[in-house]
Amino acid sequence: MGFTHRTMVFSKPVYIQSSGTAVGPKEGAGPLKGSFDYVYDDLWCGEKSWELAERALMKTAINQCLKKRHKSIDTIDLFIAGDLNNQTTVSSYVARDLQLPYIGTYSACATSIEALILGSIWINGLLADHVLTAASSHYGVCEKQFRFPTEFAVQKSESAQLTVTGAGSVLLSKKRSQIQVTEATIGRVIDFGLLDANQLGAAMAPAAAETTVAHLSKTNKHVSDYDLILTGDLSKTGSEIYRKLLREHGHYLSKGYEDCGVMIYGTEQKAFAGGSGAGCSASVVFGHVFNQIIAGELNRVLVIATGALLSSITVNQKQSIPAIAHAIAFERRDFS
Amino acid sequence: MGFTHRTMVFSKPVYIQSSGTAVGPKEGAGPLKGSFDYVYDDLWCGEKSWELAERALMKTAINQCLKKRHKSIDTIDLFIAGDLNNQTTVSSYVARDLQLPYIGTYSACATSIEALILGSIWINGLLADHVLTAASSHYGVCEKQFRFPTEFAVQKSESAQLTVTGAGSVLLSKKRSQIQVTEATIGRVIDFGLLDANQLGAAMAPAAAETTVAHLSKTNKHVSDYDLILTGDLSKTGSEIYRKLLREHGHYLSKGYEDCGVMIYGTEQKAFAGGSGAGCSASVVFGHVFNQIIAGELNRVLVIATGALLSSITVNQKQSIPAIAHAIAFERRDFS
């Protein structure tokens, strides 16, 4: 292991064996529609509540992930997951149904990458042969829980983000594959004192920049060492702030920079500043981005997943919005 | 590492360098009063909301922990924490104030031990020199969030548990000390279909038994190999079920068995079936139990922290209550 502190360069191999994604109808009609493994044609996913719908989403992403490698559940040592429901109940119920040893995680919309980093540590430390990770979010759950019941028809501001209905799952092991997990940096919680829950991109951009700068510094890399630098869900507003903050540190992002929240919806889809939610980076990275790595279109990717660590209670109590960002690097391997 | 699956026997040393606890007035008046590092004399902890009071509790536990070893915050590589607030916001705000790299965890009242297991994996894997962990709960936060506003004066049943106002923090490193972390078992989510949130002890007992049996089996140990087997917060009702379930597996618990939820309040304290909450096992284990190990009164302790993975939404939607239990073993070391 190269560093004893927040950045880890994995000394033992950690590979992505498989991944699976499942999304709702809006995401399935967007620019990345060809990349998702499963698209639900309605937001209820055949269930009676948003919470049950999100469970179905996460399970479908996991099933798609396992199916690709013909892996049965009893070959897996550990399940690491999280979601945005109060007390992360979607992940807990899915863990119950999987009957796997379970580690519950939470870092808001950065949860997918927190789980993947923890899984990588397990594989790198030879503590498990196969680790399954998952993260999800659902528009209906989040609107109800963090904002207003949709029936109120409260107007959104242009800087607001739309919670992605989506889930992503990854199967990790030390067995060689085309995608290797090579580095990771654990985020610190950054709070610039913003109070407006319609400005989450702006609240998260400083955390994303801080983690990116730390990762580049600790690994002695430049932004140009990666074919793609991808933030989680800063969306349009936050992405511009992120670019500016990196420039202040001497890092100039050009066409090799994208944001999952911007990528997931088309401009005609009325998605305000873009997508957010733990399912946003999960469904974009574990689908579209992994496909591009496997196809040889990308060789080195740095993902900086971002999370706004608020709750409806902290917002109502006028607490500022702290944010976190975790980074993970993927590299293409060709063993043919 | 002895096992590649859910049970880990740490091959490289992991030691408890220090621990700190802080509790509310009721806990501070109970049978363990001499063991806590800090007792608040009112439930508000000098703050204006229950949520801010819980933040103060967690910070005080951390300060007490660091103070004992004269450790400054900048020698610490990682902070791992969790709590019962929606979106674990208490931990996130404390992480913001500490400015440490942060991993957010959640497994309800088993969070203290989930965080400690993750920290042990970091130290065992030589990924960090010092890891700080913390967990907390607050009576006011939990009553409001999971049950009813206290002003409603809803009657509690005798099987109900009282949320502990308390926090515990641990500092881990590889440096030799009197308490070594030797083994851990990750819990699976068990759900016996119970629907009554006043019967959490009963809902959690099967998970506690499942983890205990798995841990003993994987480590080739018997209950008599430990001076103390300690469950998290099964309380009176759940403890009896746990004893019975272990008997069915051929394990007979005698006087070397206790439950943190039973220990923390005196019978005269009107605490119904006993204490619960992420701060329950944290304040009992990281205070009283560690003190007993250091004093040489206990040599080998197995803690099975228990968590009920419900939310107010899952209860209202009539979902059954899944539960989890994580186990960790401590052994006394004498280097004098």
Interface residues (C-beta under 8 A of the other chain):
Chain A: M1 T4 H5 R6 M8 S49 E51 D77 L78 G82 L84 N85 N86 Q87 T88 T89 S92 Y93 A95 R96 Q99 L100 P101 Y102 I103 G104 T105 Y106 S107 A108 E114 L118 I121 W122 N124 G125 L126 L127 A128 D129 Q145 T185 I186 G187 R188 V189 I190 D191 L309 L310 S311 S312 I313 T314 Q317 Q319 P322 I324
Chain B: M1 T4 H5 R6 M8 S49 E51 D77 L78 G82 L84 N85 N86 Q87 T88 T89 S92 Y93 A95 R96 Q99 L100 P101 Y102 I103 G104 T105 Y106 S107 A108 E114 L118 I121 W122 N124 G125 L126 L127 A128 D129 Q145 T185 I186 G187 R188 V189 I190 D191 L309 L310 S311 S312 I313 T314 Q317 Q319 P322 I324
